Amino acid sequence: MRLHPAGPRALLVEFDTLDDVLAHHLAWGSHELIDEMVPAARTLLLRTRNPAALAESLRSAPVVPPVAGDAGDEAVIPVRYDGEDLDDVAQLTGLTPDEVVAAHTGRGWRVGFGGFAPGFCYLVDGDPRLEVPRRATPRTRVPAGAVGLAGEFSGVYPRSSPGGWQLIGRTTVALFDVTATPPALLRPGMRVRFEAVDELP
């Protein structure tokens, strides 16, 4: 764990792994000096009114075991697997399209961190056979609800936007709703399970 100042009211904590990030995100959830936490792939941004006091508190705190944090909740996302890149993903992985679907739905994913767009989350811990590169040429428009793969991650586009992920399916689940509390369906540490369906509501 390495601490770096981040302006007058924040600290940036650097870790070696995403599991470390999520473990500390969970462990520090009720820390009295932390007003807000923003996890990323290897860092945790802590907003605080007193960076010096927080830094001293963290340095003297017990070591948090480097295990994955788990927010406890699970989101089930129904997906119709008819994505434009499903056949390409099958070719890249050496699987059949049906095997790609089975691998994507066969084990739970975990929300690592958010980014890119409100409601978009990078999902980790999926089947390692599904690790594929981003598209060589990104699309100028990916529809809302598109389910994709890129590197070790899976994700769902919460709104229409450009994007370079390999699209394998689509869902009608709302990932971000400004009228909901909280507005984002997913949060770091949550579990996500994809469910193959023939039709979407």
FIVEXRO-965629 format. One line per 8 residues: number of its first residue (from 1); for each residue x, y, z negated of N, C-alpha, C. Coordinates in Angstrom, 2 decimals. Layout:
REM residues N
NUM> X,Y,Z,X,Y,Z,X,Y,Z  ...;
END
This chain:
REM residues 201
1> 0.84,-1.19,0.00,0.00,0.00,0.00,0.87,1.24,0.00  0.67,2.11,0.99,1.45,3.33,1.10,0.49,4.52,1.14  0.73,5.51,0.30,-0.14,6.67,0.18,0.43,7.86,0.94  -0.43,8.55,1.69,-0.02,9.72,2.44,-1.03,10.84,2.21  -0.57,12.07,2.00,-1.53,13.18,1.90,-2.23,13.39,3.24  -3.50,13.76,3.17,-4.29,14.01,4.39,-5.11,15.27,4.17  -4.42,16.41,4.21,-5.11,17.67,3.95,-5.27,17.90,2.46  -5.97,18.96,2.08,-6.07,19.34,0.67,-7.03,18.48,-0.15;
9> -7.86,17.65,0.50,-8.86,16.90,-0.26,-8.98,15.44,0.18  -7.87,14.87,0.59,-7.95,13.47,1.02,-6.58,12.79,0.93  -6.63,11.48,0.83,-5.45,10.63,0.90,-5.67,9.60,2.01  -4.61,9.27,2.72,-4.67,8.18,3.69,-3.83,7.04,3.12  -4.48,5.90,2.89,-3.80,4.74,2.33,-3.55,3.75,3.45  -2.30,3.36,3.61,-1.90,2.46,4.70,-1.66,1.06,4.16  -2.21,0.06,4.86,-2.08,-1.33,4.46,-1.46,-2.15,5.59  -1.15,-3.41,5.27,-0.55,-4.29,6.27,-1.58,-5.00,7.12;
17> -2.78,-5.24,6.56,-3.78,-6.02,7.28,-5.17,-5.42,7.09  -6.08,-5.80,7.97,-7.47,-5.38,7.83,-8.11,-6.01,6.59  -7.71,-7.25,6.25,-8.23,-7.86,5.03,-7.89,-7.03,3.80  -6.67,-6.47,3.77,-6.29,-5.60,2.66,-7.18,-4.35,2.62  -7.44,-3.78,3.81,-8.30,-2.60,3.88,-9.67,-2.90,3.28  -10.28,-4.00,3.72,-11.63,-4.32,3.27,-11.67,-4.71,1.80  -10.64,-5.38,1.32,-10.59,-5.74,-0.10,-10.54,-4.48,-0.96  -9.73,-3.50,-0.58,-9.65,-2.26,-1.35,-10.89,-1.39,-1.16;
25> -11.47,-1.41,0.01,-12.72,-0.68,0.24,-13.79,-1.18,-0.72  -13.85,-2.48,-0.91,-14.82,-3.06,-1.83,-14.46,-2.77,-3.28  -13.19,-2.93,-3.63,-12.75,-2.76,-5.01,-12.86,-1.32,-5.50  -12.65,-0.36,-4.59,-12.66,1.04,-5.00,-14.03,1.72,-4.82  -15.05,0.94,-4.54,-16.36,1.51,-4.25,-16.95,2.36,-5.35  -16.59,2.10,-6.60,-17.14,2.86,-7.72,-16.10,3.74,-8.41  -14.96,3.97,-7.75,-13.90,4.79,-8.36,-14.39,6.22,-8.54  -14.27,6.75,-9.75,-14.84,8.06,-10.08,-14.18,9.23,-9.33;
33> -12.97,9.04,-8.84,-12.29,10.13,-8.14,-12.46,10.08,-6.62  -13.12,9.03,-6.13,-13.30,8.88,-4.68,-14.71,9.29,-4.30  -14.82,10.29,-3.42,-16.12,10.76,-2.96,-16.58,10.04,-1.71  -15.65,9.61,-0.88,-16.00,8.94,0.38,-14.81,8.13,0.87  -15.10,6.98,1.50,-14.04,6.15,2.08,-14.36,5.86,3.54  -13.33,5.93,4.38,-13.49,5.64,5.80,-12.43,4.61,6.19  -12.84,3.34,6.36,-11.86,2.31,6.73,-11.56,2.31,8.21  -10.36,1.87,8.55,-9.94,1.65,9.94,-9.18,0.33,9.97;
41> -8.50,0.04,11.07,-7.86,-1.26,11.24,-6.78,-1.52,10.20  -6.00,-0.52,9.83,-4.92,-0.70,8.86,-4.87,0.42,7.83  -5.85,1.31,7.80,-5.83,2.43,6.88,-7.19,2.63,6.23  -7.16,3.35,5.11,-8.38,3.72,4.39,-8.25,5.19,4.01  -9.12,6.03,4.57,-9.11,7.45,4.26,-10.00,7.68,3.05  -9.44,8.33,2.03,-10.17,8.58,0.79,-10.37,10.08,0.62  -11.63,10.50,0.61,-11.92,11.92,0.34,-12.10,12.09,-1.16  -11.43,13.11,-1.70,-11.42,13.30,-3.15,-11.25,14.77,-3.49;
49> -11.72,15.15,-4.67,-11.53,16.53,-5.12,-10.17,16.74,-5.77  -9.49,15.64,-6.08,-8.21,15.76,-6.78,-7.24,14.70,-6.24  -6.59,14.98,-5.10,-5.69,13.98,-4.51,-4.56,13.53,-5.42  -3.98,14.47,-6.18,-2.85,14.11,-7.04,-3.28,13.13,-8.13  -4.42,13.41,-8.77,-4.92,12.51,-9.82,-5.31,11.16,-9.24  -5.91,11.18,-8.05,-6.29,9.91,-7.43,-5.06,9.09,-7.08  -4.04,9.72,-6.51,-2.82,9.00,-6.16,-2.20,8.36,-7.39  -2.15,9.08,-8.49,-1.58,8.52,-9.72,-2.42,7.36,-10.22;
57> -3.74,7.49,-10.14,-4.63,6.42,-10.58,-4.44,5.16,-9.74  -4.32,5.32,-8.43,-4.17,4.16,-7.56,-2.83,3.47,-7.76  -1.79,4.27,-8.00,-0.46,3.68,-8.19,-0.40,2.84,-9.47  -1.19,3.20,-10.47,-1.16,2.48,-11.74,-2.26,1.43,-11.85  -3.09,1.30,-10.81,-4.20,0.35,-10.85,-3.68,-1.06,-10.62  -4.42,-2.05,-11.09,-4.04,-3.45,-10.81,-4.03,-3.72,-9.31  -3.17,-4.63,-8.91,-3.08,-4.99,-7.50,-4.35,-5.73,-7.09  -4.92,-5.31,-5.97,-6.11,-5.98,-5.44,-5.64,-7.13,-4.56;
65> -6.13,-8.35,-4.82,-5.69,-9.49,-3.99,-6.00,-9.24,-2.51  -5.09,-9.63,-1.63,-5.29,-9.40,-0.19,-6.25,-10.40,0.42  -7.51,-10.30,-0.01,-8.55,-11.15,0.55,-9.61,-10.26,1.15  -10.40,-10.83,2.05,-11.40,-10.05,2.76,-12.48,-9.58,1.82  -12.81,-8.29,1.88,-13.95,-7.78,1.17,-15.22,-8.25,1.84  -16.28,-8.38,1.07,-17.55,-8.84,1.62,-18.65,-8.02,0.99  -19.35,-7.24,1.81,-20.41,-6.39,1.29,-21.64,-7.17,0.87  -21.66,-8.48,1.15,-22.74,-9.32,0.65,-23.90,-9.51,1.60;
73> -24.25,-8.53,2.40,-25.40,-8.63,3.30,-25.00,-9.26,4.63  -26.00,-9.83,5.31,-25.79,-10.38,6.64,-26.83,-9.82,7.59  -26.41,-9.41,8.76,-27.32,-8.96,9.80,-27.37,-10.03,10.88  -28.57,-10.39,11.29,-28.76,-11.35,12.37,-29.19,-10.57,13.61  -28.43,-10.72,14.69,-28.67,-9.96,15.91,-29.02,-10.91,17.04  -30.28,-10.88,17.52,-30.65,-11.73,18.65,-30.06,-11.18,19.94  -29.53,-12.06,20.76,-28.84,-11.65,21.99,-29.32,-12.52,23.15  -29.62,-11.88,24.26,-29.82,-12.61,25.52,-28.48,-12.59,26.24;
81> -27.90,-13.76,26.44,-26.55,-13.86,26.99,-26.61,-13.91,28.52  -26.78,-12.73,29.09,-26.82,-12.59,30.55,-25.91,-11.44,31.00  -24.84,-11.21,30.24,-23.96,-10.09,30.52,-23.22,-10.20,31.84  -22.88,-9.04,32.40,-22.23,-8.99,33.71,-20.87,-9.67,33.72  -20.22,-9.75,32.56,-18.87,-10.31,32.51,-18.82,-11.71,31.90  -19.97,-12.33,31.69,-19.98,-13.64,31.04,-19.15,-14.66,31.82  -19.32,-14.68,33.13,-18.55,-15.63,33.94,-17.05,-15.31,33.91  -16.71,-14.03,33.91,-15.29,-13.64,33.83,-14.69,-14.06,32.50;
89> -15.45,-13.87,31.41,-14.96,-14.29,30.09,-14.76,-15.80,30.07  -15.69,-16.53,30.67,-15.53,-17.99,30.74,-14.24,-18.36,31.46  -13.97,-17.68,32.56,-12.76,-17.98,33.32,-11.51,-17.61,32.52  -11.53,-16.47,31.84,-10.38,-16.03,31.06,-10.08,-16.96,29.89  -11.12,-17.54,29.31,-10.94,-18.37,28.12,-10.81,-19.85,28.44  -11.14,-20.24,29.67,-11.13,-21.65,30.00,-12.36,-22.39,29.50  -13.38,-21.64,29.09,-14.63,-22.23,28.62,-15.69,-22.11,29.71  -16.76,-22.86,29.57,-17.91,-22.65,30.43,-18.72,-21.49,29.85;
97> -19.62,-20.87,30.63,-20.47,-19.81,30.06,-21.25,-20.29,28.84  -21.77,-21.51,28.87,-22.50,-22.03,27.72,-21.59,-22.17,26.50  -20.34,-22.55,26.74,-19.39,-22.68,25.63,-19.01,-21.31,25.07  -18.95,-20.29,25.92,-18.71,-18.93,25.43,-19.84,-18.52,24.49  -21.08,-18.77,24.90,-22.23,-18.44,24.06,-22.17,-19.21,22.74  -21.86,-20.49,22.83,-21.78,-21.31,21.62,-20.68,-20.81,20.68  -19.57,-20.37,21.24,-18.48,-19.85,20.42,-18.86,-18.52,19.77  -19.58,-17.68,20.51,-19.97,-16.36,19.98,-21.01,-16.48,18.87;
105> -21.87,-17.47,18.98,-22.93,-17.65,17.99,-22.57,-18.68,16.92  -21.51,-19.44,17.14,-21.22,-20.59,16.30,-20.61,-20.28,14.95  -20.09,-19.10,14.77,-19.54,-18.73,13.47,-19.83,-17.26,13.21  -19.90,-16.90,11.93,-20.21,-15.53,11.57,-19.06,-14.58,11.85  -19.41,-13.36,12.18,-18.44,-12.29,12.35,-18.48,-11.41,11.10  -17.50,-10.54,10.96,-17.44,-9.62,9.83,-17.19,-8.21,10.35  -17.88,-7.25,9.77,-17.67,-5.85,10.17,-16.34,-5.39,9.62  -15.42,-5.05,10.53,-14.12,-4.55,10.09,-14.16,-3.06,9.79;
113> -14.58,-2.28,10.78,-14.61,-0.82,10.62,-15.44,-0.25,11.75  -15.83,1.01,11.58,-16.62,1.69,12.60,-15.75,2.63,13.41  -16.30,3.10,14.53,-15.57,4.04,15.37,-16.18,4.13,16.74  -15.64,5.01,17.56,-16.02,5.16,18.96,-17.33,5.93,19.12  -18.40,5.48,18.43,-19.70,6.14,18.51,-20.46,5.84,17.23  -21.39,6.71,16.82,-22.19,6.43,15.61,-22.89,5.08,15.72  -22.65,4.22,14.73,-23.26,2.90,14.71,-22.44,1.80,15.34  -21.37,2.17,16.08,-20.54,1.14,16.69,-19.57,0.59,15.66;
121> -19.49,-0.74,15.55,-18.58,-1.38,14.61,-17.73,-2.42,15.31  -16.50,-2.52,14.87,-15.57,-3.53,15.37,-15.75,-4.78,14.51  -16.20,-5.86,15.12,-16.45,-7.10,14.40,-15.27,-8.04,14.56  -14.88,-8.67,13.46,-13.69,-9.54,13.44,-14.06,-10.91,12.89  -13.08,-11.81,12.88,-13.20,-13.16,12.33,-14.06,-14.08,13.20  -14.21,-13.75,14.47,-14.93,-14.64,15.37,-14.06,-15.79,15.83  -14.59,-16.57,16.74,-13.86,-17.71,17.29,-12.64,-17.19,18.06  -11.43,-17.61,17.69,-10.23,-17.08,18.35,-10.15,-17.39,19.84;
129> -10.91,-18.35,20.31,-10.91,-18.66,21.75,-11.52,-17.54,22.57  -12.24,-16.63,21.92,-12.92,-15.55,22.64,-12.07,-14.28,22.77  -10.82,-14.34,22.39,-9.96,-13.15,22.52,-9.64,-12.93,23.99  -10.12,-11.82,24.51,-9.93,-11.50,25.93,-9.53,-10.03,26.06  -8.84,-9.67,27.14,-8.47,-8.26,27.33,-9.66,-7.41,27.73  -9.52,-6.11,27.53,-10.52,-5.19,28.06,-10.50,-5.26,29.60  -11.55,-4.77,30.20,-11.60,-4.72,31.66,-10.51,-3.80,32.19  -9.94,-4.17,33.33,-8.89,-3.35,33.94,-9.43,-1.97,34.32;
137> -10.68,-1.93,34.74,-11.34,-0.67,35.09,-12.59,-0.50,34.24  -12.61,0.45,33.30,-13.80,0.64,32.47,-15.01,1.06,33.29  -16.18,0.74,32.81,-17.42,1.19,33.44,-17.70,2.63,33.03  -18.29,3.38,33.92,-18.67,4.75,33.57,-19.93,4.79,32.72  -20.70,3.69,32.76,-21.91,3.63,31.94,-22.18,2.21,31.50  -22.21,2.01,30.18,-22.60,0.74,29.58,-23.93,0.99,28.87  -24.94,0.17,29.10,-26.24,0.44,28.49,-26.25,0.19,26.99  -27.14,0.89,26.30,-27.33,0.65,24.86,-27.73,-0.80,24.64;
145> -27.18,-1.40,23.60,-27.50,-2.78,23.27,-26.60,-3.80,23.92  -25.67,-3.37,24.79,-24.75,-4.32,25.41,-23.83,-4.92,24.35  -23.64,-6.23,24.43,-22.78,-6.96,23.50,-21.50,-7.32,24.23  -20.36,-6.97,23.65,-19.11,-7.16,24.37,-17.99,-7.75,23.54  -16.91,-8.07,24.24,-15.68,-8.59,23.65,-14.51,-7.78,24.17  -13.51,-7.57,23.29,-12.27,-6.91,23.69,-11.20,-7.24,22.66  -10.13,-7.87,23.10,-9.10,-8.28,22.15,-9.69,-9.27,21.16  -9.42,-9.06,19.88,-9.96,-9.94,18.84,-11.36,-9.55,18.40;
153> -11.91,-8.46,18.97,-13.14,-7.88,18.47,-14.36,-8.23,19.32  -15.52,-8.20,18.67,-16.80,-8.15,19.36,-17.50,-6.89,18.87  -18.51,-6.44,19.62,-19.23,-5.24,19.23,-20.49,-5.06,20.06  -21.35,-4.17,19.58,-22.60,-3.85,20.27,-22.63,-2.35,20.51  -22.83,-1.95,21.75,-22.90,-0.53,22.08,-24.21,0.05,21.53  -24.15,1.03,20.63,-25.38,1.56,20.04,-26.14,2.51,20.96  -25.46,3.02,21.97,-26.11,3.93,22.92,-25.37,3.84,24.25  -25.99,4.34,25.28,-25.36,4.32,26.60,-24.10,5.19,26.58;
161> -23.01,4.65,27.12,-21.74,5.38,27.12,-20.77,4.69,28.06  -19.67,5.34,28.42,-18.61,4.63,29.15,-18.02,3.55,28.26  -17.40,2.55,28.86,-16.78,1.50,28.05,-16.05,0.48,28.89  -15.06,-0.15,28.27,-14.24,-1.11,28.99,-14.29,-2.51,28.43  -15.25,-2.79,27.56,-15.33,-4.13,26.98,-15.96,-5.11,27.96  -15.69,-6.39,27.76,-16.26,-7.45,28.58,-17.67,-7.73,28.07  -18.68,-7.49,28.91,-20.07,-7.59,28.48,-20.59,-9.01,28.68  -21.07,-9.61,27.59,-21.55,-11.00,27.66,-23.05,-11.12,27.40;
169> -23.69,-10.06,26.91,-25.11,-10.15,26.62,-25.68,-8.80,26.22  -26.93,-8.84,25.73,-27.59,-7.60,25.32,-28.59,-7.89,24.21  -28.87,-6.86,23.43,-29.82,-6.95,22.33,-30.67,-5.69,22.30  -31.82,-5.78,21.63,-32.67,-4.60,21.45,-32.60,-4.08,20.02  -31.75,-4.68,19.20,-31.61,-4.22,17.81,-31.01,-2.82,17.79  -31.59,-1.94,16.99,-31.08,-0.57,16.86,-29.90,-0.56,15.89  -28.73,-0.17,16.39,-27.54,-0.12,15.54,-27.43,1.20,14.78  -28.10,2.25,15.28,-28.02,3.56,14.63,-29.36,4.26,14.80;
177> -29.92,4.71,13.67,-31.22,5.38,13.66,-31.15,6.53,12.66  -31.18,7.75,13.14,-31.01,8.90,12.25,-32.13,9.02,11.23  -33.27,8.36,11.48,-34.39,8.44,10.53,-34.32,7.36,9.45  -33.38,6.43,9.59,-33.26,5.33,8.62,-32.29,5.72,7.50  -32.37,4.98,6.38,-31.46,5.19,5.26,-30.87,3.84,4.86  -29.58,3.62,5.11,-28.66,4.49,5.85,-28.92,4.40,7.36  -28.44,5.38,8.12,-28.72,5.38,9.56,-28.03,4.27,10.33  -26.89,3.80,9.86,-26.16,2.72,10.54,-26.59,1.37,9.99;
185> -26.91,0.43,10.89,-27.32,-0.91,10.46,-26.18,-1.66,9.79  -24.95,-1.50,10.31,-23.81,-2.26,9.83,-22.87,-1.39,9.02  -22.16,-2.02,8.08,-21.15,-1.31,7.30,-19.99,-2.25,7.03  -18.81,-1.71,6.76,-17.62,-2.55,6.58,-17.83,-3.63,5.52  -17.39,-4.83,5.86,-17.50,-5.97,4.95,-18.73,-6.82,5.18  -19.75,-6.28,5.85,-20.96,-7.06,6.12,-20.66,-8.23,7.04  -21.47,-9.25,6.94,-21.43,-10.36,7.87,-22.44,-10.15,8.98  -22.10,-10.60,10.16,-22.98,-10.48,11.32,-23.06,-11.85,12.00;
193> -24.28,-12.27,12.29,-24.47,-13.53,13.00,-25.27,-13.25,14.27  -24.75,-13.69,15.40,-25.45,-13.54,16.67,-26.28,-14.80,16.93  -27.48,-14.58,17.46,-28.42,-15.67,17.71,-28.85,-15.61,19.18  -28.64,-16.67,19.93,-29.01,-16.71,21.33,-30.53,-16.84,21.49  -31.13,-16.00,22.32,-32.57,-16.05,22.58,-32.80,-15.98,24.08  -33.95,-16.52,24.51,-34.30,-16.50,25.93,-34.93,-15.17,26.33  -35.66,-14.56,25.38,-36.32,-13.29,25.65,-36.09,-12.35,24.48  -36.04,-11.05,24.79,-35.87,-10.04,23.75,-37.20,-9.30,23.53;
201> -37.46,-8.88,22.30,-38.69,-8.15,22.04,-38.68,-6.80,22.73;
END
